[in-house]
Amino acid sequence: MQSLRGFGAGPKLVAIAIVLLATSCLGQGVTTPPTSRGTGYTASVDLKLPKTSTGRAKAVLESGRFQLWLEGDDLNKCSLSVREKYTGRGAPQDRPLDRGYLLWSANYYSHTPTGADKCTLTFTAQGDLQLSILYKGKTSVTWSSNTAGKGVTKMALETAPDNGNFKLVTASNKAIFQSYNVKEWLVLKGEKFWAGQLLKSPDQVYPDTDTRVLAVGGTYIMAIKGGDLQLLINGPNPQVFWSLKKTSGFQGDLSKVSYAAIVEDDTQGIGLYTSAGKLVYRIAVPPWVPQYGADWHFGIDFYGNLKYYLMYKGASWGYGWQAFDDYCDLPNFCGRYGICTSSSDQFGQFTNNCTGCPSGFKVDSSTKPAGCTRKTSINKCNHTKYLELPGYESAYTFYVTPTRVSLDACKASCSSDCNCDGVFYNGKAGNCFKQSQFLTLKKTTVNTGTVAYIKV
């Protein structure tokens, strides 16, 4: 069995990044950016400069706690981003590059190719904010606020409250565009996550000290359906793998829930509200989580886990609650066909490890996260040979309605189906779960009666 990697889940309140707040964000000799700028403003960063050069990034706006950055990463991709402001990760002369935790990005690289030579931000006289790139000798607009001709005269970071909201406003201070209405992977304090909206997971995990912008392709999504807060595997037919109603055992009526938001009282937490603002249900934060002086956010991480984040005065990030304490219950924590084992201590803290691949499979490092692939390719049509793995299951079968048939009938249905990769079968209940693809295989510690059968 080939080894993949290991992961130890630490305490429930995990420091994601610990930094020091300096008195000057940009270091000595560097002018502090204003809180707002008018139309006609333009700025560029040169990505032909060395990776360590301060000319590859520019702080365009700055409030007390946040900055708007025009920046390029190590792959010469361009973005416009709002980040928490902090310093302390390097020498003073390097602090113009010392960007903080990402809150929002205009384009998330969706149309920005690798290898650009220059990034340019233009605030046109007509009130349109545009991000352009110089790529292979040609300049093109890769993102626009689409606010031309709507009376926009100013771009600004919100200061009352100082919450990181980036706005394009008219002369009367009416917001025509604001980043709080464009949600990616985080819902910030004061925002409302409405039914019909989708929150997408980031594509990659970067070290805490890495300043690159997360690409949000949305392998996993969060949505409100029928008043229920759900996590789903994205795709043509999104598959639920976590439901607030099912996991909490809530017996009340959620049908009138219209949005989710941070509960702004002494106990905090994630609340589900009616359109009139009535609190219907609260995901409570454990009482041991220190809340004093913190700002609160919730969102989904790279693995699809819903977390309640805390930020302390720009000094540290952590989480005080998560939907999955046992990461082996996440759909794809160890990658496709990867085997995940877990154990817990006397305090209920889980340790998770990706321990290898099933027989006949090999490590596949080309995927994120790394998983496994068949050593020999097969034709799945009319395929009758299966690898039998007793004691393996997947948490998302909890949300799928099974077919009640015999094992032979279950396998026969899969064998004749060219899109079937295998089945989970529970012999105790006679439940058949056909799989178009296998993700992470969780090794169970008790006999649930479930066996995985994979075509080989």
N, C-alpha and C positions, 0 to 999 in steps of 0.2 A: 504494500500500500504506500503510494508516494505521498510525501508530506507537502502540504500547501503552505500554511502559515498558522500562527497562533494569535489569539486575541484574548487579553484578560480584561474583563469588565471591572472597572474600579468602583469606588464609592459612588452612591447615587448623585452626589453633588460633585461633578468632575470639573476641574478647572480646565477650560479649553485653551485659554491664553492668558498669561499673567504678565502685565506690563506696568511700567511706571508712567505716571502723568507728569510731563515736564512743563515748565512754565512757558516755553516757546515751542510750538509745534514744529516750526520749520528751521529751528536753529539760528545761530547768530548770523547776522548779515543778510537774512532773507526776509523780504517784506511779507507780512501777513496778508493773505487775500481778504477782500471785502466780503460782507454777508450777501451782497447783491450786485448785479451788473446790469447795465442797460443794453438795448439793441445796438448793433454795430460792433459788438465785441468779437474778437477772434483770437484764438491761441492755437499753437501747434507744438507737438513734441516730435523729436527726430529719433527714429528707431534705428538709424544707421550708427548711432553712437554706441560706445561700449555698454554692456549690460549693467554696469555699476554707475553709469553716468546719471546725474540728476536731470539732464535734459530729456530723459525718456519719460518723464512724468511731470505733471503740473497740477498744483492745487488751484482750482479756479475760484471756488468760494469757500468760506469758512465761517461757521458759527462758533458758539462757545464749546460745543462738543463734537461737531461733525464737519466733514470737508467733502466738497465735490471735486473729483479728480478726473483729469484727462490723462490716460495712461496706456502704456503698451507693455505686454508681458515678454517673457523670454523667447516666445515664439513669434514675436513681432505682430501680435494681434492687438487691436485698438478697442478701448472701451471708455465710457463715461460712467463714473461710479460714485455713489455716496458711501463714505466710510466713517466709522467712529474715529475720532482724532485722538491719537496718543503717540508718545515717543518713548525712547529708552532702550530700543533694541540695537543700538549701535553708537558709533562715535558721533559727536555733534555735526561733523561735516557731512555725514551720511543721512541725517534726519529728514531732509526733503524727500527721501525715498521711503521713509519709515511710516508707511501707510497702515491704518488700523483695520479693524474687523469690517467686512463688507455687509452693508445693509441693502443696497439696491444698485442695479446697473441698468443703463438704458437699453443696451443691445444684447448683452450676454453672448457676444460673438456670433450671433445667429447668421449674420451676413458678412462677417469680417474674416477674410482669408489669412492664413499663416504667411508671414513674410512681407508685411507692409513696410514701407520705408518711412512713412510719416503719418501721424494722426492729427487732424485739424478739427477744431470746434468753432463753428460760426453761428453767431446770433444775428440773423438777418434783420434788415430795417423793417421788414414786413412782420417780424415777430416769430419767425420759425427758427428753432434750434436744430442745427444739423451737425452730425458727425461724419467727416469725410476721411478717406484714406488715399494715400499715394501708393499704388500697387502696380509694379511692372511698368512704370512711367505714365500711368493713367490715374487721374483723380476721379473718385466717385463717391457719392453720398451713400453711407451704409445704414444710417439711422436718422430719422427726423421726428420732431415732436408733432408735426402736422398742425401747427398753430398759426400759420401765416394768414394774415387778413382777419384775425380775431381780436385785434386790439391789444395784443401782448406788447408790453414795453419793458419788462424787467424779468430777470431770473433771480431767484433767491432761495436761501435755506431758511426754513421756519425758525424763528427765534422765540416765539411765545405760543406754545412751549418749544424749547430747544430739543426737537425730537428726530431730526434727520430728514424731515419731509422737504423735498425739493420741489419748488413751484415755478411756474411761468405765469405772471400776473399782468393785469391791465393797470392803467394809471390810477384807477380807483381801488386797486389791490384785490380785484376779483381773480381767483385762481382759475385759469383756463386749462392748465395741466398741472398735476401733482403726482409725485412718485408714490404717494400713499395709495393711489388708485391703481397702481401697477404692481401687483403682488407676484413674487417669484417663490422663494422658499421660506420666507418669514412673514408672520403677521405681527406688526409692531403694536406697542401699547397705543391705544387710541384708534387703531384701524378696526374695521369690521370686515370679516370674511363671510360674504353672502352666499346663500344657496345659489347654485348656478356658476359660481366661480371655481377655479381649480388652482390649487397650490402645488407646484412642481418640485420634485427633488433635484438637488444639484447632481451633476454628472461625475464629479471626481472629488476625492479627498486630498487636500493639500496639507502640508505641515502648518502649524499655527503661525510660523514666522514667514510663510509664503504669502506674498501680496497679490498673486494672480487672482483674477476674477473667476468665480465659479461659472461654468457653463451649465445652464439649466435645460436639459433635454426632457426631463420629466419621465424617467423610468418608472417612478412611483408618483402618485398624485393623491391629494387630499380633497374631499368634496363633502358637501352636505346633501344627503339624499333622504327624502321623507322625514326630514328633521334630524336624522341620525348622522353624526360625524363619522366618516369612513376613510380608510386608507385603501388604495387600490393599486394593482399592477397595471400600468398604462398599456394601451393597445387597442385594436379594433373592437374588442369586447373586454373592457376593463374588469379585472377580477378582484373582488374584495378580499383583503387578508386581515383586516381589523375593523371592528365596528364598536363604537362606544356603547351602543345599546346592548349588544351581545356580551361584551366583556364586563360591563358594569352591572348587568342584571337589572337595569332601570326598568320599572314597570309602568311608569307614567306615560303621558301623551306627549310625544315629540313632534306631532304633525304640524304644530304652529311655529316651530323653530324657523327663523329666517336667517340668522347669522350667528357666527361665533366671534368672540372677542375676549381680551383680557378683562377679568373682573376687577374693577378698580375700587376695592375696599380693603380693609385691613388684612383679609385672609387671601386675597388674590385668587389665582387659578384661571382655567379656561372655562368660559361660560357660554352656554347656548341660550339665545335670546329670541323673543318674538319680534316682529317688525316694530312694535311699539316700545321695545326696550325692556320688556319684562323678562327677568332671569328665570329660565325653565329648569336648567340643570347646570351644575358646576363640577368640573374635574378639579377636585381639591388638591392643593399642594400639601405634601406631608408637613406636619407641624414642626419637624426638626429642621426644615429648610429656612435659613436666615433670610428674611425679606427686607430688613431695614436698609434704606438707602439704595435699593436696587431698582433697575428698570426691567420690565418683563416683556418677553416675546415668546411666540411659539411657532414651530415650523417642523418640516421633515428633513431628515438628513440623507446622506448618500445611500444608506441602506433601506430607506423608507420608514424609519422610526420617527414617530411623532414625539417631539420633546418640548418641554417648557423651559425656556432659557432665562437666565438672570444676568444682568450686566451691572457691575458695581462701579459707579462713578468713573467709567472709562479705565478701570484698573484690572478687571478680570471678568471672564465669561464662565458660566457654568450652567448645568441644568439641574432642576429640582424635581422633575417628574419626566417619565417616559412611558410610552405605550407598551414597550417590550423591555422587560428586565432581562429575560433570557433571549439573547440575540440569535440563538438557533431557531427561534420561532419566526424570525424575519424570513421573507420568501427566498432571498438570494444572498445571505450573509457570506456563505462560502463559495459562491459561484455555482454555475450549472453542474449538476451531478456531484458537487463537492459534499463531503461528509462533515457534519457538524456535531460535536459532542459538548455537553455542558454539565457542570456540577455547581452546587451551591453550598455555602457555608452556614454556620449556625445563625447568622444574621440575615439570611436570605439573599446574600450577594452572589451573583452568578459569575462563573468563569467559563468562557466559551473558547473552543479551539477548532480550527479547521484541520482535520486529521488526515485527509488524503482523498483518494479516489476509489470507486468500486473496482473490482476485478474486471479486467478488459478495458479499463479507461486509463488515461494519462493526464498529467497536469497540463492545463491550457492557460498560459500566462498572457495570452493576447487579449483576454477579456478583463473587464473591471467590474467586480472583483475577479481575481483569478479563479478559475474553476477547473473542470475536467472535460475531456472529450474522448470519444471512442478511439481506441488504437486502430481499429479497422472500420472503414465506412460500411454501411449496410443499406439495403433497399427495404424501406419500412412496409412496402406494399405486400400483403399476403405473407408476412413474416411471422413465424411461429416459435422462434427461439427466444427465450427470456432468461435474464439474470434474476435470480430470486434473492431478495434482501429482507429477511425477517427482522422486525423491530425497527424499521425506518418509516418515517412519515413526514408530512408537511403540514404546517399549521393552517394553510389556506384551504385545505379540504374541509375544515370546520365550517366554511361559509358556502360550500357547494352542495347542492342537492344530489345525493348519490343515486345510482341505479341499483335496485335490489335484484340481484341475479346470482347464480352460482359462479364459482371461480372459473370453471371451464367456459361458461357463457361470457364472462367478463373478458377473458383473454381472447376468445374467438372474435368478439366484437372489435377488440383492438387490432388483432392480427389482420383483419380484412380492411382496416382503416389506414390508408396511407399517411394520414396526418397524426396518427396515434403513436406516441413514443413509448408508451407503456401504461401501467395502471398501478394505483394503490388499491389493495383489496383488504377489507376487514372481514375475517372469517367469522368472528363472533356475531356480527350483525348482518353479514351477507351484503355489505356495501361495496359497490364498484365505482372507482373514480378514475375515469380515463384521462390521460395526460397528453396534451399536444407537445409539451416539453417538460422535462424535469429541471427544477431549480435546485436549491440546497436540500439535501437529504438529512433530516434530523434523526440522530440515533436516540431511541427512547430508552429510558431507565426502568420503565415498567412495561409489562406485557399488555399492550393495548389490543392485540390481535391483528394489527395492520402489517401488511407485507408489501414491499415495493417490487414490481415486476418490470424490468426494463428490457426493451428489445436489444439484443446483441447479435 
